[in-house]
Amino acid sequence: MSEWIDVRVKRPEGECLAIGYQNELLIGHVYEDLDSATGWACEAIEYEDIYLEEVTHWMELPVPPKERMGK
């Protein structure tokens, strides 16, 4: 199971990452943002026009299964 990673310990890698935000879990694209206090921001995938500044932690998403269920 993946664990939360502090952006000060390891920079986010990959395009889609889990982001903890105000007791919610969002999936999005993390990118470097020098205007952010933490240096990282995120654009959420599930919702249009949601941009999170000051990302502090991130988590890698699991690899999806190769086979479809029920086939």
Predicted model as a PDB file, atoms N, CA, C, CB and O in Angstrom, pLDDT in the B-factor column:
MODEL        1                                                                  
ATOM      1  N   MET A   1       0.844  -1.182   0.000  1.00 54.00           N  
ATOM      2  CA  MET A   1       0.000   0.000   0.000  1.00 54.00           C  
ATOM      3  C   MET A   1       0.888   1.244   0.000  1.00 54.00           C  
ATOM      4  CB  MET A   1      -0.960  -0.001   1.224  1.00 54.00           C  
ATOM      5  O   MET A   1       1.880   1.311   0.727  1.00 54.00           O  
ATOM      6  N   SER A   2       0.529   2.206  -0.806  1.00 73.00           N  
ATOM      7  CA  SER A   2       1.281   3.453  -0.892  1.00 73.00           C  
ATOM      8  C   SER A   2       1.061   4.290   0.359  1.00 73.00           C  
ATOM      9  CB  SER A   2       0.874   4.246  -2.144  1.00 73.00           C  
ATOM     10  O   SER A   2       0.048   4.168   1.048  1.00 73.00           O  
ATOM     11  N   GLU A   3       2.022   5.126   0.624  1.00 82.00           N  
ATOM     12  CA  GLU A   3       1.910   6.036   1.759  1.00 82.00           C  
ATOM     13  C   GLU A   3       2.105   7.458   1.269  1.00 82.00           C  
ATOM     14  CB  GLU A   3       2.942   5.688   2.865  1.00 82.00           C  
ATOM     15  O   GLU A   3       2.681   7.680   0.204  1.00 82.00           O  
ATOM     16  N   TRP A   4       1.628   8.419   2.041  1.00 83.00           N  
ATOM     17  CA  TRP A   4       1.774   9.818   1.679  1.00 83.00           C  
ATOM     18  C   TRP A   4       3.235  10.206   1.706  1.00 83.00           C  
ATOM     19  CB  TRP A   4       0.965  10.714   2.618  1.00 83.00           C  
ATOM     20  O   TRP A   4       3.978   9.805   2.601  1.00 83.00           O  
ATOM     21  N   ILE A   5       3.644  10.987   0.724  1.00 85.00           N  
ATOM     22  CA  ILE A   5       5.028  11.430   0.595  1.00 85.00           C  
ATOM     23  C   ILE A   5       5.041  12.954   0.699  1.00 85.00           C  
ATOM     24  CB  ILE A   5       5.666  10.943  -0.761  1.00 85.00           C  
ATOM     25  O   ILE A   5       4.294  13.637  -0.001  1.00 85.00           O  
ATOM     26  N   ASP A   6       5.876  13.466   1.558  1.00 86.00           N  
ATOM     27  CA  ASP A   6       6.017  14.910   1.740  1.00 86.00           C  
ATOM     28  C   ASP A   6       6.790  15.475   0.543  1.00 86.00           C  
ATOM     29  CB  ASP A   6       6.746  15.244   3.093  1.00 86.00           C  
ATOM     30  O   ASP A   6       7.820  14.921   0.159  1.00 86.00           O  
ATOM     31  N   VAL A   7       6.300  16.577  -0.051  1.00 85.00           N  
ATOM     32  CA  VAL A   7       6.976  17.162  -1.210  1.00 85.00           C  
ATOM     33  C   VAL A   7       8.374  17.661  -0.865  1.00 85.00           C  
ATOM     34  CB  VAL A   7       6.151  18.304  -1.775  1.00 85.00           C  
ATOM     35  O   VAL A   7       9.204  17.835  -1.757  1.00 85.00           O  
ATOM     36  N   ARG A   8       8.646  17.896   0.430  1.00 87.00           N  
ATOM     37  CA  ARG A   8       9.990  18.324   0.836  1.00 87.00           C  
ATOM     38  C   ARG A   8      10.955  17.155   0.854  1.00 87.00           C  
ATOM     39  CB  ARG A   8       9.950  18.985   2.214  1.00 87.00           C  
ATOM     40  O   ARG A   8      12.169  17.350   0.791  1.00 87.00           O  
ATOM     41  N   VAL A   9      10.424  15.927   0.941  1.00 90.00           N  
ATOM     42  CA  VAL A   9      11.256  14.727   0.985  1.00 90.00           C  
ATOM     43  C   VAL A   9      11.512  14.176  -0.412  1.00 90.00           C  
ATOM     44  CB  VAL A   9      10.599  13.660   1.855  1.00 90.00           C  
ATOM     45  O   VAL A   9      12.634  13.786  -0.735  1.00 90.00           O  
ATOM     46  N   LYS A  10      10.464  14.145  -1.244  1.00 87.00           N  
ATOM     47  CA  LYS A  10      10.590  13.613  -2.602  1.00 87.00           C  
ATOM     48  C   LYS A  10       9.655  14.372  -3.522  1.00 87.00           C  
ATOM     49  CB  LYS A  10      10.281  12.092  -2.642  1.00 87.00           C  
ATOM     50  O   LYS A  10       8.473  14.539  -3.224  1.00 87.00           O  
ATOM     51  N   ARG A  11      10.190  14.829  -4.637  1.00 82.00           N  
ATOM     52  CA  ARG A  11       9.366  15.586  -5.584  1.00 82.00           C  
ATOM     53  C   ARG A  11       8.362  14.664  -6.267  1.00 82.00           C  
ATOM     54  CB  ARG A  11      10.250  16.289  -6.639  1.00 82.00           C  
ATOM     55  O   ARG A  11       8.678  13.504  -6.531  1.00 82.00           O  
ATOM     56  N   PRO A  12       7.167  15.152  -6.555  1.00 81.00           N  
ATOM     57  CA  PRO A  12       6.157  14.329  -7.227  1.00 81.00           C  
ATOM     58  C   PRO A  12       6.639  13.846  -8.589  1.00 81.00           C  
ATOM     59  CB  PRO A  12       4.858  15.113  -7.387  1.00 81.00           C  
ATOM     60  O   PRO A  12       7.272  14.589  -9.340  1.00 81.00           O  
ATOM     61  N   GLU A  13       6.330  12.601  -8.891  1.00 73.00           N  
ATOM     62  CA  GLU A  13       6.710  12.000 -10.160  1.00 73.00           C  
ATOM     63  C   GLU A  13       5.462  11.437 -10.824  1.00 73.00           C  
ATOM     64  CB  GLU A  13       7.785  10.894  -9.960  1.00 73.00           C  
ATOM     65  O   GLU A  13       4.559  10.956 -10.140  1.00 73.00           O  
ATOM     66  N   GLY A  14       5.406  11.492 -12.136  1.00 65.00           N  
ATOM     67  CA  GLY A  14       4.258  10.960 -12.857  1.00 65.00           C  
ATOM     68  C   GLY A  14       3.211  12.019 -13.092  1.00 65.00           C  
ATOM     69  O   GLY A  14       3.234  13.089 -12.484  1.00 65.00           O  
ATOM     70  N   GLU A  15       2.296  11.705 -13.980  1.00 63.00           N  
ATOM     71  CA  GLU A  15       1.290  12.688 -14.338  1.00 63.00           C  
ATOM     72  C   GLU A  15       0.078  12.671 -13.418  1.00 63.00           C  
ATOM     73  CB  GLU A  15       0.851  12.465 -15.743  1.00 63.00           C  
ATOM     74  O   GLU A  15      -0.425  13.733 -13.053  1.00 63.00           O  
ATOM     75  N   CYS A  16      -0.400  11.498 -13.037  1.00 61.00           N  
ATOM     76  CA  CYS A  16      -1.595  11.410 -12.199  1.00 61.00           C  
ATOM     77  C   CYS A  16      -1.206  10.941 -10.815  1.00 61.00           C  
ATOM     78  CB  CYS A  16      -2.642  10.459 -12.818  1.00 61.00           C  
ATOM     79  O   CYS A  16      -0.601   9.882 -10.647  1.00 61.00           O  
ATOM     80  N   LEU A  17      -1.557  11.732  -9.840  1.00 70.00           N  
ATOM     81  CA  LEU A  17      -1.196  11.430  -8.467  1.00 70.00           C  
ATOM     82  C   LEU A  17      -2.378  11.690  -7.552  1.00 70.00           C  
ATOM     83  CB  LEU A  17       0.017  12.256  -8.030  1.00 70.00           C  
ATOM     84  O   LEU A  17      -3.256  12.496  -7.862  1.00 70.00           O  
ATOM     85  N   ALA A  18      -2.391  11.005  -6.429  1.00 66.00           N  
ATOM     86  CA  ALA A  18      -3.396  11.268  -5.404  1.00 66.00           C  
ATOM     87  C   ALA A  18      -2.905  12.445  -4.564  1.00 66.00           C  
ATOM     88  CB  ALA A  18      -3.657   9.996  -4.512  1.00 66.00           C  
ATOM     89  O   ALA A  18      -1.738  12.506  -4.175  1.00 66.00           O  
ATOM     90  N   ILE A  19      -3.805  13.363  -4.299  1.00 68.00           N  
ATOM     91  CA  ILE A  19      -3.468  14.559  -3.546  1.00 68.00           C  
ATOM     92  C   ILE A  19      -4.417  14.677  -2.363  1.00 68.00           C  
ATOM     93  CB  ILE A  19      -3.537  15.823  -4.442  1.00 68.00           C  
ATOM     94  O   ILE A  19      -5.635  14.632  -2.539  1.00 68.00           O  
ATOM     95  N   GLY A  20      -3.878  14.826  -1.175  1.00 64.00           N  
ATOM     96  CA  GLY A  20      -4.711  15.052  -0.005  1.00 64.00           C  
ATOM     97  C   GLY A  20      -5.013  16.529   0.111  1.00 64.00           C  
ATOM     98  O   GLY A  20      -4.102  17.356   0.096  1.00 64.00           O  
ATOM     99  N   TYR A  21      -6.309  16.873   0.230  1.00 60.00           N  
ATOM    100  CA  TYR A  21      -6.691  18.283   0.297  1.00 60.00           C  
ATOM    101  C   TYR A  21      -7.924  18.428   1.169  1.00 60.00           C  
ATOM    102  CB  TYR A  21      -6.952  18.858  -1.117  1.00 60.00           C  
ATOM    103  O   TYR A  21      -8.980  17.886   0.843  1.00 60.00           O  
ATOM    104  N   GLN A  22      -7.808  19.141   2.252  1.00 62.00           N  
ATOM    105  CA  GLN A  22      -8.917  19.431   3.164  1.00 62.00           C  
ATOM    106  C   GLN A  22      -9.735  18.180   3.469  1.00 62.00           C  
ATOM    107  CB  GLN A  22      -9.821  20.509   2.570  1.00 62.00           C  
ATOM    108  O   GLN A  22     -10.951  18.173   3.278  1.00 62.00           O  
ATOM    109  N   ASN A  23      -9.085  17.138   3.934  1.00 66.00           N  
ATOM    110  CA  ASN A  23      -9.708  15.866   4.303  1.00 66.00           C  
ATOM    111  C   ASN A  23     -10.373  15.158   3.137  1.00 66.00           C  
ATOM    112  CB  ASN A  23     -10.718  16.091   5.378  1.00 66.00           C  
ATOM    113  O   ASN A  23     -11.240  14.311   3.350  1.00 66.00           O  
ATOM    114  N   GLU A  24      -9.991  15.481   1.919  1.00 68.00           N  
ATOM    115  CA  GLU A  24     -10.506  14.802   0.743  1.00 68.00           C  
ATOM    116  C   GLU A  24      -9.337  14.284  -0.079  1.00 68.00           C  
ATOM    117  CB  GLU A  24     -11.399  15.743  -0.099  1.00 68.00           C  
ATOM    118  O   GLU A  24      -8.212  14.772   0.027  1.00 68.00           O  
ATOM    119  N   LEU A  25      -9.628  13.297  -0.888  1.00 71.00           N  
ATOM    120  CA  LEU A  25      -8.622  12.737  -1.776  1.00 71.00           C  
ATOM    121  C   LEU A  25      -8.971  13.128  -3.194  1.00 71.00           C  
ATOM    122  CB  LEU A  25      -8.528  11.196  -1.629  1.00 71.00           C  
ATOM    123  O   LEU A  25     -10.064  12.819  -3.669  1.00 71.00           O  
ATOM    124  N   LEU A  26      -8.077  13.793  -3.872  1.00 74.00           N  
ATOM    125  CA  LEU A  26      -8.280  14.191  -5.256  1.00 74.00           C  
ATOM    126  C   LEU A  26      -7.228  13.521  -6.129  1.00 74.00           C  
ATOM    127  CB  LEU A  26      -8.221  15.730  -5.406  1.00 74.00           C  
ATOM    128  O   LEU A  26      -6.118  13.244  -5.676  1.00 74.00           O  
ATOM    129  N   ILE A  27      -7.579  13.267  -7.367  1.00 79.00           N  
ATOM    130  CA  ILE A  27      -6.632  12.741  -8.338  1.00 79.00           C  
ATOM    131  C   ILE A  27      -6.336  13.868  -9.310  1.00 79.00           C  
ATOM    132  CB  ILE A  27      -7.191  11.463  -9.076  1.00 79.00           C  
ATOM    133  O   ILE A  27      -7.256  14.507  -9.822  1.00 79.00           O  
ATOM    134  N   GLY A  28      -5.079  14.113  -9.562  1.00 81.00           N  
ATOM    135  CA  GLY A  28      -4.764  15.229 -10.435  1.00 81.00           C  
ATOM    136  C   GLY A  28      -3.340  15.206 -10.944  1.00 81.00           C  
ATOM    137  O   GLY A  28      -2.577  14.272 -10.698  1.00 81.00           O  
ATOM    138  N   HIS A  29      -3.013  16.250 -11.650  1.00 81.00           N  
ATOM    139  CA  HIS A  29      -1.682  16.447 -12.204  1.00 81.00           C  
ATOM    140  C   HIS A  29      -0.946  17.436 -11.311  1.00 81.00           C  
ATOM    141  CB  HIS A  29      -1.746  16.954 -13.683  1.00 81.00           C  
ATOM    142  O   HIS A  29      -1.383  18.575 -11.148  1.00 81.00           O  
ATOM    143  N   VAL A  30       0.150  17.011 -10.743  1.00 82.00           N  
ATOM    144  CA  VAL A  30       0.952  17.886  -9.895  1.00 82.00           C  
ATOM    145  C   VAL A  30       2.022  18.528 -10.768  1.00 82.00           C  
ATOM    146  CB  VAL A  30       1.591  17.098  -8.694  1.00 82.00           C  
ATOM    147  O   VAL A  30       2.636  17.868 -11.607  1.00 82.00           O  
ATOM    148  N   TYR A  31       2.233  19.805 -10.562  1.00 83.00           N  
ATOM    149  CA  TYR A  31       3.261  20.500 -11.331  1.00 83.00           C  
ATOM    150  C   TYR A  31       3.991  21.494 -10.429  1.00 83.00           C  
ATOM    151  CB  TYR A  31       2.640  21.225 -12.554  1.00 83.00           C  
ATOM    152  O   TYR A  31       3.458  21.960  -9.422  1.00 83.00           O  
ATOM    153  N   GLU A  32       5.218  21.802 -10.820  1.00 88.00           N  
ATOM    154  CA  GLU A  32       6.023  22.744 -10.063  1.00 88.00           C  
ATOM    155  C   GLU A  32       5.450  24.146 -10.243  1.00 88.00           C  
ATOM    156  CB  GLU A  32       7.509  22.690 -10.508  1.00 88.00           C  
ATOM    157  O   GLU A  32       5.144  24.560 -11.361  1.00 88.00           O  
ATOM    158  N   ASP A  33       5.307  24.869  -9.140  1.00 88.00           N  
ATOM    159  CA  ASP A  33       4.739  26.216  -9.157  1.00 88.00           C  
ATOM    160  C   ASP A  33       5.556  27.083  -8.211  1.00 88.00           C  
ATOM    161  CB  ASP A  33       3.224  26.208  -8.749  1.00 88.00           C  
ATOM    162  O   ASP A  33       5.373  27.025  -6.995  1.00 88.00           O  
ATOM    163  N   LEU A  34       6.440  27.871  -8.756  1.00 89.00           N  
ATOM    164  CA  LEU A  34       7.333  28.677  -7.931  1.00 89.00           C  
ATOM    165  C   LEU A  34       6.613  29.774  -7.163  1.00 89.00           C  
ATOM    166  CB  LEU A  34       8.397  29.288  -8.788  1.00 89.00           C  
ATOM    167  O   LEU A  34       7.173  30.340  -6.224  1.00 89.00           O  
ATOM    168  N   ASP A  35       5.369  30.085  -7.549  1.00 89.00           N  
ATOM    169  CA  ASP A  35       4.582  31.078  -6.810  1.00 89.00           C  
ATOM    170  C   ASP A  35       3.901  30.474  -5.583  1.00 89.00           C  
ATOM    171  CB  ASP A  35       3.533  31.699  -7.725  1.00 89.00           C  
ATOM    172  O   ASP A  35       3.432  31.209  -4.713  1.00 89.00           O  
ATOM    173  N   SER A  36       3.842  29.150  -5.504  1.00 85.00           N  
ATOM    174  CA  SER A  36       3.215  28.462  -4.378  1.00 85.00           C  
ATOM    175  C   SER A  36       4.198  28.439  -3.198  1.00 85.00           C  
ATOM    176  CB  SER A  36       2.786  27.007  -4.777  1.00 85.00           C  
ATOM    177  O   SER A  36       5.411  28.365  -3.392  1.00 85.00           O  
ATOM    178  N   ALA A  37       3.667  28.503  -1.997  1.00 85.00           N  
ATOM    179  CA  ALA A  37       4.520  28.473  -0.799  1.00 85.00           C  
ATOM    180  C   ALA A  37       5.295  27.166  -0.694  1.00 85.00           C  
ATOM    181  CB  ALA A  37       3.676  28.675   0.462  1.00 85.00           C  
ATOM    182  O   ALA A  37       6.402  27.148  -0.157  1.00 85.00           O  
ATOM    183  N   THR A  38       4.722  26.062  -1.205  1.00 85.00           N  
ATOM    184  CA  THR A  38       5.403  24.767  -1.133  1.00 85.00           C  
ATOM    185  C   THR A  38       6.195  24.466  -2.401  1.00 85.00           C  
ATOM    186  CB  THR A  38       4.392  23.659  -0.884  1.00 85.00           C  
ATOM    187  O   THR A  38       7.024  23.556  -2.421  1.00 85.00           O  
ATOM    188  N   GLY A  39       5.937  25.233  -3.461  1.00 87.00           N  
ATOM    189  CA  GLY A  39       6.617  24.989  -4.726  1.00 87.00           C  
ATOM    190  C   GLY A  39       5.881  24.037  -5.650  1.00 87.00           C  
ATOM    191  O   GLY A  39       6.355  23.744  -6.747  1.00 87.00           O  
ATOM    192  N   TRP A  40       4.702  23.543  -5.206  1.00 83.00           N  
ATOM    193  CA  TRP A  40       3.923  22.586  -5.992  1.00 83.00           C  
ATOM    194  C   TRP A  40       2.456  22.957  -5.991  1.00 83.00           C  
ATOM    195  CB  TRP A  40       4.105  21.169  -5.451  1.00 83.00           C  
ATOM    196  O   TRP A  40       1.936  23.454  -4.992  1.00 83.00           O  
ATOM    197  N   ALA A  41       1.786  22.717  -7.112  1.00 82.00           N  
ATOM    198  CA  ALA A  41       0.355  22.934  -7.243  1.00 82.00           C  
ATOM    199  C   ALA A  41      -0.225  21.734  -7.981  1.00 82.00           C  
ATOM    200  CB  ALA A  41       0.042  24.277  -7.993  1.00 82.00           C  
ATOM    201  O   ALA A  41       0.518  20.883  -8.469  1.00 82.00           O  
ATOM    202  N   CYS A  42      -1.559  21.665  -8.065  1.00 82.00           N  
ATOM    203  CA  CYS A  42      -2.215  20.516  -8.677  1.00 82.00           C  
ATOM    204  C   CYS A  42      -3.454  20.966  -9.425  1.00 82.00           C  
ATOM    205  CB  CYS A  42      -2.578  19.464  -7.619  1.00 82.00           C  
ATOM    206  O   CYS A  42      -4.183  21.847  -8.970  1.00 82.00           O  
ATOM    207  N   GLU A  43      -3.685  20.353 -10.577  1.00 82.00           N  
ATOM    208  CA  GLU A  43      -4.927  20.539 -11.321  1.00 82.00           C  
ATOM    209  C   GLU A  43      -5.718  19.246 -11.169  1.00 82.00           C  
ATOM    210  CB  GLU A  43      -4.661  20.891 -12.846  1.00 82.00           C  
ATOM    211  O   GLU A  43      -5.261  18.185 -11.594  1.00 82.00           O  
ATOM    212  N   ALA A  44      -6.905  19.329 -10.564  1.00 78.00           N  
ATOM    213  CA  ALA A  44      -7.719  18.141 -10.320  1.00 78.00           C  
ATOM    214  C   ALA A  44      -8.293  17.608 -11.624  1.00 78.00           C  
ATOM    215  CB  ALA A  44      -8.849  18.454  -9.332  1.00 78.00           C  
ATOM    216  O   ALA A  44      -8.652  18.385 -12.509  1.00 78.00           O  
ATOM    217  N   ILE A  45      -8.381  16.292 -11.749  1.00 77.00           N  
ATOM    218  CA  ILE A  45      -8.908  15.656 -12.948  1.00 77.00           C  
ATOM    219  C   ILE A  45     -10.427  15.558 -12.899  1.00 77.00           C  
ATOM    220  CB  ILE A  45      -8.300  14.271 -13.123  1.00 77.00           C  
ATOM    221  O   ILE A  45     -11.091  15.780 -13.911  1.00 77.00           O  
ATOM    222  N   GLU A  46     -10.988  15.229 -11.735  1.00 72.00           N  
ATOM    223  CA  GLU A  46     -12.420  14.953 -11.631  1.00 72.00           C  
ATOM    224  C   GLU A  46     -13.298  16.184 -11.800  1.00 72.00           C  
ATOM    225  CB  GLU A  46     -12.712  14.326 -10.312  1.00 72.00           C  
ATOM    226  O   GLU A  46     -14.449  16.075 -12.222  1.00 72.00           O  
ATOM    227  N   TYR A  47     -12.765  17.343 -11.477  1.00 70.00           N  
ATOM    228  CA  TYR A  47     -13.568  18.562 -11.475  1.00 70.00           C  
ATOM    229  C   TYR A  47     -12.915  19.609 -12.371  1.00 70.00           C  
ATOM    230  CB  TYR A  47     -13.741  19.107 -10.035  1.00 70.00           C  
ATOM    231  O   TYR A  47     -11.698  19.786 -12.337  1.00 70.00           O  
ATOM    232  N   GLU A  48     -13.712  20.290 -13.159  1.00 69.00           N  
ATOM    233  CA  GLU A  48     -13.172  21.341 -14.004  1.00 69.00           C  
ATOM    234  C   GLU A  48     -12.840  22.564 -13.167  1.00 69.00           C  
ATOM    235  CB  GLU A  48     -14.159  21.704 -15.118  1.00 69.00           C  
ATOM    236  O   GLU A  48     -13.517  22.866 -12.184  1.00 69.00           O  
ATOM    237  N   ASP A  49     -11.816  23.243 -13.561  1.00 72.00           N  
ATOM    238  CA  ASP A  49     -11.419  24.525 -12.965  1.00 72.00           C  
ATOM    239  C   ASP A  49     -11.057  24.443 -11.488  1.00 72.00           C  
ATOM    240  CB  ASP A  49     -12.521  25.513 -13.136  1.00 72.00           C  
ATOM    241  O   ASP A  49     -11.218  25.429 -10.768  1.00 72.00           O  
ATOM    242  N   ILE A  50     -10.574  23.302 -11.019  1.00 73.00           N  
ATOM    243  CA  ILE A  50     -10.093  23.220  -9.641  1.00 73.00           C  
ATOM    244  C   ILE A  50      -8.577  23.114  -9.676  1.00 73.00           C  
ATOM    245  CB  ILE A  50     -10.727  22.003  -8.883  1.00 73.00           C  
ATOM    246  O   ILE A  50      -8.014  22.142 -10.181  1.00 73.00           O  
ATOM    247  N   TYR A  51      -7.933  24.130  -9.132  1.00 74.00           N  
ATOM    248  CA  TYR A  51      -6.485  24.177  -9.053  1.00 74.00           C  
ATOM    249  C   TYR A  51      -6.116  24.321  -7.582  1.00 74.00           C  
ATOM    250  CB  TYR A  51      -5.896  25.349  -9.916  1.00 74.00           C  
ATOM    251  O   TYR A  51      -6.602  25.227  -6.904  1.00 74.00           O  
ATOM    252  N   LEU A  52      -5.282  23.456  -7.101  1.00 76.00           N  
ATOM    253  CA  LEU A  52      -4.880  23.478  -5.702  1.00 76.00           C  
ATOM    254  C   LEU A  52      -3.475  24.042  -5.590  1.00 76.00           C  
ATOM    255  CB  LEU A  52      -4.953  22.066  -5.083  1.00 76.00           C  
ATOM    256  O   LEU A  52      -2.542  23.540  -6.217  1.00 76.00           O  
ATOM    257  N   GLU A  53      -3.333  25.067  -4.802  1.00 78.00           N  
ATOM    258  CA  GLU A  53      -2.016  25.621  -4.557  1.00 78.00           C  
ATOM    259  C   GLU A  53      -1.485  25.033  -3.260  1.00 78.00           C  
ATOM    260  CB  GLU A  53      -2.058  27.171  -4.497  1.00 78.00           C  
ATOM    261  O   GLU A  53      -2.250  24.542  -2.430  1.00 78.00           O  
ATOM    262  N   GLU A  54      -0.203  25.086  -3.096  1.00 80.00           N  
ATOM    263  CA  GLU A  54       0.456  24.664  -1.868  1.00 80.00           C  
ATOM    264  C   GLU A  54       0.238  23.193  -1.549  1.00 80.00           C  
ATOM    265  CB  GLU A  54      -0.027  25.498  -0.724  1.00 80.00           C  
ATOM    266  O   GLU A  54      -0.123  22.842  -0.425  1.00 80.00           O  
ATOM    267  N   VAL A  55       0.457  22.333  -2.539  1.00 81.00           N  
ATOM    268  CA  VAL A  55       0.408  20.887  -2.304  1.00 81.00           C  
ATOM    269  C   VAL A  55       1.532  20.527  -1.348  1.00 81.00           C  
ATOM    270  CB  VAL A  55       0.529  20.080  -3.644  1.00 81.00           C  
ATOM    271  O   VAL A  55       2.679  20.919  -1.563  1.00 81.00           O  
ATOM    272  N   THR A  56       1.216  19.784  -0.295  1.00 82.00           N  
ATOM    273  CA  THR A  56       2.229  19.407   0.699  1.00 82.00           C  
ATOM    274  C   THR A  56       2.583  17.930   0.641  1.00 82.00           C  
ATOM    275  CB  THR A  56       1.745  19.752   2.089  1.00 82.00           C  
ATOM    276  O   THR A  56       3.701  17.556   0.997  1.00 82.00           O  
ATOM    277  N   HIS A  57       1.647  17.067   0.195  1.00 82.00           N  
ATOM    278  CA  HIS A  57       1.861  15.629   0.165  1.00 82.00           C  
ATOM    279  C   HIS A  57       1.253  15.036  -1.102  1.00 82.00           C  
ATOM    280  CB  HIS A  57       1.261  14.964   1.415  1.00 82.00           C  
ATOM    281  O   HIS A  57       0.322  15.596  -1.680  1.00 82.00           O  
ATOM    282  N   TRP A  58       1.778  13.926  -1.511  1.00 83.00           N  
ATOM    283  CA  TRP A  58       1.265  13.243  -2.698  1.00 83.00           C  
ATOM    284  C   TRP A  58       1.455  11.745  -2.531  1.00 83.00           C  
ATOM    285  CB  TRP A  58       1.973  13.747  -3.987  1.00 83.00           C  
ATOM    286  O   TRP A  58       2.185  11.296  -1.647  1.00 83.00           O  
ATOM    287  N   MET A  59       0.789  10.969  -3.394  1.00 81.00           N  
ATOM    288  CA  MET A  59       0.863   9.509  -3.338  1.00 81.00           C  
ATOM    289  C   MET A  59       0.759   8.976  -4.758  1.00 81.00           C  
ATOM    290  CB  MET A  59      -0.263   8.910  -2.426  1.00 81.00           C  
ATOM    291  O   MET A  59      -0.072   9.442  -5.538  1.00 81.00           O  
ATOM    292  N   GLU A  60       1.587   8.013  -5.093  1.00 79.00           N  
ATOM    293  CA  GLU A  60       1.513   7.403  -6.410  1.00 79.00           C  
ATOM    294  C   GLU A  60       0.241   6.570  -6.521  1.00 79.00           C  
ATOM    295  CB  GLU A  60       2.758   6.535  -6.682  1.00 79.00           C  
ATOM    296  O   GLU A  60      -0.181   5.944  -5.549  1.00 79.00           O  
ATOM    297  N   LEU A  61      -0.368   6.564  -7.702  1.00 77.00           N  
ATOM    298  CA  LEU A  61      -1.550   5.745  -7.935  1.00 77.00           C  
ATOM    299  C   LEU A  61      -1.114   4.321  -8.243  1.00 77.00           C  
ATOM    300  CB  LEU A  61      -2.410   6.320  -9.089  1.00 77.00           C  
ATOM    301  O   LEU A  61      -0.043   4.115  -8.814  1.00 77.00           O  
ATOM    302  N   PRO A  62      -1.923   3.339  -7.876  1.00 78.00           N  
ATOM    303  CA  PRO A  62      -1.579   1.951  -8.190  1.00 78.00           C  
ATOM    304  C   PRO A  62      -1.691   1.691  -9.691  1.00 78.00           C  
ATOM    305  CB  PRO A  62      -2.490   0.982  -7.414  1.00 78.00           C  
ATOM    306  O   PRO A  62      -2.399   2.407 -10.400  1.00 78.00           O  
ATOM    307  N   VAL A  63      -1.003   0.682 -10.164  1.00 77.00           N  
ATOM    308  CA  VAL A  63      -1.084   0.271 -11.556  1.00 77.00           C  
ATOM    309  C   VAL A  63      -2.422  -0.431 -11.754  1.00 77.00           C  
ATOM    310  CB  VAL A  63       0.115  -0.659 -11.953  1.00 77.00           C  
ATOM    311  O   VAL A  63      -2.757  -1.332 -10.984  1.00 77.00           O  
ATOM    312  N   PRO A  64      -3.203  -0.038 -12.776  1.00 77.00           N  
ATOM    313  CA  PRO A  64      -4.498  -0.683 -12.986  1.00 77.00           C  
ATOM    314  C   PRO A  64      -4.334  -2.144 -13.433  1.00 77.00           C  
ATOM    315  CB  PRO A  64      -5.311   0.098 -14.026  1.00 77.00           C  
ATOM    316  O   PRO A  64      -3.293  -2.506 -13.981  1.00 77.00           O  
ATOM    317  N   PRO A  65      -5.342  -2.973 -13.207  1.00 82.00           N  
ATOM    318  CA  PRO A  65      -5.252  -4.377 -13.621  1.00 82.00           C  
ATOM    319  C   PRO A  65      -5.154  -4.464 -15.149  1.00 82.00           C  
ATOM    320  CB  PRO A  65      -6.483  -5.185 -13.106  1.00 82.00           C  
ATOM    321  O   PRO A  65      -5.673  -3.612 -15.871  1.00 82.00           O  
ATOM    322  N   LYS A  66      -4.477  -5.513 -15.617  1.00 83.00           N  
ATOM    323  CA  LYS A  66      -4.290  -5.688 -17.060  1.00 83.00           C  
ATOM    324  C   LYS A  66      -5.497  -6.358 -17.699  1.00 83.00           C  
ATOM    325  CB  LYS A  66      -3.033  -6.509 -17.337  1.00 83.00           C  
ATOM    326  O   LYS A  66      -5.762  -6.146 -18.882  1.00 83.00           O  
ATOM    327  N   GLU A  67      -6.229  -7.157 -16.944  1.00 77.00           N  
ATOM    328  CA  GLU A  67      -7.392  -7.858 -17.478  1.00 77.00           C  
ATOM    329  C   GLU A  67      -8.664  -7.191 -17.000  1.00 77.00           C  
ATOM    330  CB  GLU A  67      -7.377  -9.336 -17.069  1.00 77.00           C  
ATOM    331  O   GLU A  67      -8.726  -6.655 -15.894  1.00 77.00           O  
ATOM    332  N   ARG A  68      -9.676  -7.233 -17.849  1.00 72.00           N  
ATOM    333  CA  ARG A  68     -10.978  -6.709 -17.460  1.00 72.00           C  
ATOM    334  C   ARG A  68     -11.730  -7.779 -16.687  1.00 72.00           C  
ATOM    335  CB  ARG A  68     -11.789  -6.248 -18.698  1.00 72.00           C  
ATOM    336  O   ARG A  68     -11.667  -8.961 -17.027  1.00 72.00           O  
ATOM    337  N   MET A  69     -12.435  -7.366 -15.653  1.00 65.00           N  
ATOM    338  CA  MET A  69     -13.210  -8.312 -14.849  1.00 65.00           C  
ATOM    339  C   MET A  69     -14.411  -8.811 -15.662  1.00 65.00           C  
ATOM    340  CB  MET A  69     -13.683  -7.649 -13.515  1.00 65.00           C  
ATOM    341  O   MET A  69     -14.971  -8.065 -16.466  1.00 65.00           O  
ATOM    342  N   GLY A  70     -14.796 -10.043 -15.458  1.00 63.00           N  
ATOM    343  CA  GLY A  70     -15.970 -10.596 -16.099  1.00 63.00           C  
ATOM    344  C   GLY A  70     -15.724 -11.139 -17.500  1.00 63.00           C  
ATOM    345  O   GLY A  70     -16.664 -11.518 -18.197  1.00 63.00           O  
ATOM    346  N   LYS A  71     -14.474 -11.176 -17.905  1.00 57.00           N  
ATOM    347  CA  LYS A  71     -14.177 -11.710 -19.239  1.00 57.00           C  
ATOM    348  C   LYS A  71     -13.220 -12.849 -19.146  1.00 57.00           C  
ATOM    349  CB  LYS A  71     -13.610 -10.638 -20.148  1.00 57.00           C  
ATOM    350  O   LYS A  71     -12.849 -13.430 -20.166  1.00 57.00           O  
TER     351      LYS A  71                                                      
ENDMDL                                                                          
END                                                                             
